[in-house]
Amino acid sequence: MATEIRVPTLGESVTEATVGKWFKKVGDAIAVDEPLVELETDKVTVEVPAAAAGTLGEIAVKEGETVGVGALLGSISAGGAAGPATKPQAVSQASSPDAAHTTKQAAAETAKIAGDAGAVEPRSMPPAPAAAKLIAENNLSVDQLSGSGKRGQVLKGDVLDAISKGAPSQPAETPKAAPAPAAPIAVRAPSSGDDASREERVRMTKLRQTIARRLKEAQSTAAMLTTFNEVDMSAVMALRSKYKDVFEKKHGVKLGFMGFFTKAVTHALKEIPSVNAEIDGTDIIFKNYAHIGVAVGTEKGLVVPVVRDADQMSIAEIEKDIGRLGIAARDGKLSVADMQGGTFTISNGGVYGSLMSTPILNAPQSGILGMHKIQDRPVVVGGQIVIRPMMYLALSYDHRIVDGKEAVTFLVRVKESLEDPERLVLDL
């Protein structure tokens, strides 16, 4: 008996995924719980494990295709058979474009004889959700499009290809003036022959597409502004150097800077709650908790796992949770729950050598703190020029909800906590 491989529940608000990579080929032996296929969603990458041992009997959805929750991805054949599972004749015929055409044509002719030809659809699957949205936005007809998905399903790429080639929109239903056409999707100008041979076209992952869309939406929606300050890291560095060994021995985790920064941020958020709020229509939602997102760069793009209730944690607890999330991000094991619910974000570009930046808001949040490289610089202390390890801080905020005075005050409070870390212990 064959065991079906289906798309698992992907988390709240996630309804579809793109098949990123199959780890096995048809006929390969499979062990229980062995990863079979990688799914890319808007938020995370998910590996689907084998529910049973056997061989991979069928791959129903190819890499790059979009599937919904519960959709059939393939099947596992029981036993040690090395070949693919036997399929019904109609399905086998549909494995090639010519056979698929013949099968559809035969189905249409049969329905016509039965007097019900009008009820027969030439395509056995509706357009993918993303494709259906583009079809509606561009006033196209699905009958004009050629689907490249399974059983002729129209995918998002098919719609984009049609638009780029100038597919006509549907005629207006009434003689009234037709509405203005949707803005055309920007199409890249072709490269010259010499350049084209040296270029490589790679499809954006689902995660990268979402990153691009959300960052642009944040710029288009929020009245984004950035304020800067600098912090003398001498006190934090001295404290870290003094206690890092005993800290690691007791808590089993290294003492880094993120614990101090996260704690400093949660203290400042209590004083300036608007930085921890969000806009919902004409309302402002103030969060009486602090779920701090920590931006992490991975091979597949930027992800922001969330340290939940960081305001109630000690520095050791924060460091442990950041360590856990960092490992999960590196290994592609972050769950959707790990990525949801953040109220404020910290981005540390300093680990890559950034001296200063203007971070983009992680919508719908109203604030994001940018950390940067610690660099020895001459500063004036008590009328004397001294060399101190300095770091620039950048707070980007939504000016619709956070006033300039509040933003500056928030950043000054973070600076004060870091330059005098005893304030974190005494909750000052």
N, C-alpha and C positions, 0 to 999 in steps of 0.2 A: 504493500500500500504506500502511496506517495504522501509525503508531508508537505503541506503548502508553506511557502515563505511569504509572509504578508508584511505590509508597512505597519509598524507598531504605533501606539499612541505617542505623539511627539511632544506633547505638552500643551499648556493653555495657549489658546489663540493660534496655534500652529496647525494648519490644515493640509499642507502639502510639502513635498520635499523633492529634491532632484537626486537621481541616482548618480552618485559620484564615481564609484569604482566597485567592480566585482572582484573579490579576492580569489574566486575559484572559477574554473571553466567547466562546461558541461562534461560530465563523466569523471570529474575529480572526486576522490574520496573525501568524506567530511566526518569530523568528530563532533560529538555533542558540545554545544556552547562555543564552537569555533566560529570566528567572525566570517560572514559570507559576503556581505555587501555593505558599502558605506553610503549613507544618505546625508545630503546636505540640506539643511533647513535655513530659514532666515536668521536663526540665532546660533545654532550649534551643528556639529557634525555627529551623526549617530551611526554606530555599527550595529547591524542586525545579526545576532548569533544564530547558529543552527539549533533547532529544537529537537533534532533527532540525528542519529548517525546514519550514514549511507553514502550515496553519491549524488552529486548535483545532477538532477534529471532534466531540468528545464530552466532557462533564463527567459522570463516573460517580458521584462522591461530592460531596455539597453541603457548603457551609460549616457547621461546627459538628458534623459527623458524625465518629465515631471509626473509625480504620482501623488495620490491622495492617501489619507490615513485609511488603513485597511485594504489597500489595493494589493493585488497578487503580484509578487515580484518573481516568483519561480517555484520550483518544487524540489524536494529531496526524495530520491528513490531509495527504498529499503534494500538492505542487503549489500552485497559487494559488486553489483553490476557496474561495469565500466562505461556503458553507453548511456545515452539519454533515454528518458522514459518514453514509452510509446505513446503517441498522441493520436487522437481521432483523425480520420482521413481529411476532414474539412480543415482542421487546424494545420495539418502538415502541408496541404495545398496552399494555404495562405502564407506560408513562410517565404515565398518569393513574390515580387511585385506582379509578375504576369499571372501567377496562380491566384493571387488575391483578387486581381481584377476579374478573372474568370468566375471566381466564387461569388463576388458581389453581383456580377451581371446575371448569373444563374438565379440568385436569390430574387433579384428584381423581376426577372421573367416569370418565375414561379408565382410571385405575388400578383403579377398582372393577370395571369390566367385565372387566378382565384378571384379576380374582381376587386382586389384590394391594393392595387399598385400605388395608390396615393398615400397609403400608410407606411410604405417602405422607405426607409432612409438609406441613402447610399453609404453612409458612414456609420459604423457600429458603436462609436464612442463620441460623446459630446466633446467640445473643445476643452482643453485644460483651463483651470480657473484664470490663470494669468493671461492666456490667449483670449478667453471670452471677454475679459475686461478691455483688452486692446481693440478687439473687434467692435465692441460697443462704442468706445471712445473715438474710433476713426470711421464710424458709420459704414462698416463693411458687412458683407454677407458671408456666412461660413461656406456657402456653396461656391464662392469664388476662390476658395483657398484649398491648397493641396496639403494634406496632413502627412507629416513624416513620422508620427508616433505609432504606437501599437494599434493595430486595426484601424489605421487611417486617422487617428486622433490628431487634431490640429494643435500644435504646440506654440508657445510664445515666439520661438524663432521663426516658425512658418509665417506668422503674421508680420513680424518685422521685415522678413524677406519680401513679402508681398507689398508692404508699404514702400520699401526702398525702390521697388520696381515700378511703383506708380499704380497700384491696384485701384480701380475705380470704386467710389463709394456708392451706396445704394441710392436710387433716385428718391426724391422727396415724395411723400404720400399725397400731398395736396399741391395745387398750383401756386400756393403761397411761396414767397421767397424762402429759399432753403437757408438754414442757419450757416453761419460762417464755419468753414471746415476746421477741424482740429489742427493745431500746430504740427507741422511735419516733424517726424523724428530725424534728428541730425544724422546724416550719412557721411562717413568719412570719404574724402576725395581719394581717388585711386593713386597709388604711388607710381613713380616711373618704373620702367622695366628693370633697371639696374638696382633700384632700391627694393622693389617687391621681392626679388629673389633672396634678399638678405633679411627679410622680416619674418616674424613668427606670430601667427594669430592663435591666441589661447582664450578659450571661453572663460568668462568670469565665473567664479564659484558663486553659489547662492549667498554665502556669507559676504563675499566681497560686493555683490550687487546690493545687498541690504545696507552694508556700511556706507556705500556711495550715496544711496537714496536717503538714508537717515541724516547723514551729515549735511547734504544739500537742503533737506527739509528744515533742519535746525537753523541754517543760515537764512532761509527764506521766511521763516515764521517768527523767530525771536528777534528782539531788538538787542543784539549781542554787543557787549562792550567788554574790554579787558582793562583791569587795573593792575599795577605792578608794585612790588616792594622787594626788599632784600633782607635776608636773615643771616646773622652771624651763627654759624653752626658749631662754634667752639664748645659750648656747654654740652650739647647733645653728643658730640663726638667724644668728649672727655668722659661723660657718663657711660657711654657705650663701651669705650675702651676699658674702663675700670671694671665693669660688671659683665662683659660679654661671655667670659668663660664660665662663671658661676651661674649665669642666666641659662646658658645652653645646657649645663649639667643638670640643673633643676627642672627645666621645662622641656628639654629635648628639642629645642628649636633655636636657631640663631637669632640674636638681637640685631635687627636691622633698623633702618630709618623709617620704614613705613608704619611701624607701630607708633612711633612718636608723632608722625604727621597725622595719622588717622585719629589719634587721641586728641591732638590739638584742634583738628577740624571739628570733632564732635563737641568740644567745649565751646568753640566759636559759634556753632550752629544753635546752641541753646540761647546764646545772647542775641543772635541775629536770625530769627526763625524764618524770615522771608527767603533767605538763601537756601533753605531746606523745604521750600514750598513749590507748588506748581499751579499753573493757570488751567482752569477747566471752564471754558466758555467765558461767562462773566463772573465766575467765582474764583477765589483763591483757596486752595487746599493746603492747610498748614499741617505738616507731618510732626507728630509728637514722638517721633522715633528717628533713628539715624541708621539707614541701610547704606553703607558706603561702597560704591563701585570702585574697583581698582583696575585701571586699564592695563591690559597685558598684551604685548605683541607676540603673535604666533606666526608660524610659517604660512598659515592660511588667512591671516589678517588680524586686525585688532579685535579683541574680545574684552568684555567688562564684567567679570564675575563680581558678586556682591557679598560683602561681609555684613551679615544681618545683625541688627541691634548692636552695632559697634559701640554706641554710647554706653552700653551696659557692660562692656568687656574691659578686662585689664589689658595692658600692653602685651603680656604674654599670650593671652587668649587671641588677641588680634593677630599677632605674629603666627600663631599656629594655624588660624583659619586662612590667612593669606598664603601660607606655605602649602596648605592642602589645595587651595584653588589654583595656585600657580602650577603645581604638578599636574592637576587635572587638565588645565589649559594646554600645557606642553604636550600631553599625551592625547589630546583630543577627546577627553573623557568628561568634559563639562556637561552637566544636564541643563535643561531649560530652566529648572528651578534655581540653579546657581546664578543665572543671568538676569533674573527678574526682580523688580521691586526696588531698585536703587533710588535713593533720594538725593545723592550728591556723589560726584566722582573725583577721584584723584588720579592724575596722569603723571608718571615719572619719566620724562624725556631725558633726564640727566644720565640715566644708565646707558644711553646711546651717545652721550657727549653734547647734548643740546644745552646751549648757554641761556637761551631765552626763546619763548614761543608764545603764541596766543591760541590756547586750546579751544576747540569747538565744543559747544554744549552737547550733552547727551540727553536729548529731548525725551520726556517733557521736563527734565530737571532744570533748575534755574541757576545752577552754579557748578563750575568745575575748576579744581585747583591744579595748576601745572607746577611740578617740581623740576629743577634743572641741575646742571652740573655744579658740584662744589669746587670752587676755585679760589686759591689764595690770591687776595687782592689787598692793596693798601687802603686802610680806612682810618678815619680820625676818631680816637677814643680818648676822652679827657684832655683834649688839646694836643695829643701826640699822634703822629702817624705810625700805625702798627700794621703788621700783616695778619690777616685773619681769614679763615676759610669761609667764604661767602657763597650764598646761593640766591639766585633770583627766584622770586615767586610770582606767579601770574594767576589772577582770578578772573575768568571769563564769567559773565553773569547776564541774565535777561533783564534789561533795563525796564521792561514793562512792569516788573514786579519788585525788583530790587533797586532802590535808590543809590546814587553814587556814594552818599554818606555811609549807608549801610554796607556797601561793598568794601569801601576803604576800611571801615571799622572792623569788619570780619577779617580782612587780611592782616590788619595790625594785631588783632587778638591771636591769630595763628603765629605770627612773628614773635610776640611776647612769650607765648607758651614754649616755643622752641628755644629761645634765647635764655629762658629761665625755666627749665623743665621741672623744677620743684613745684611749679604752679599746677602741673598735670596731676601730681600726686596729692596736692592739697585742694584740688578742684577750685582753683582761683581764676 
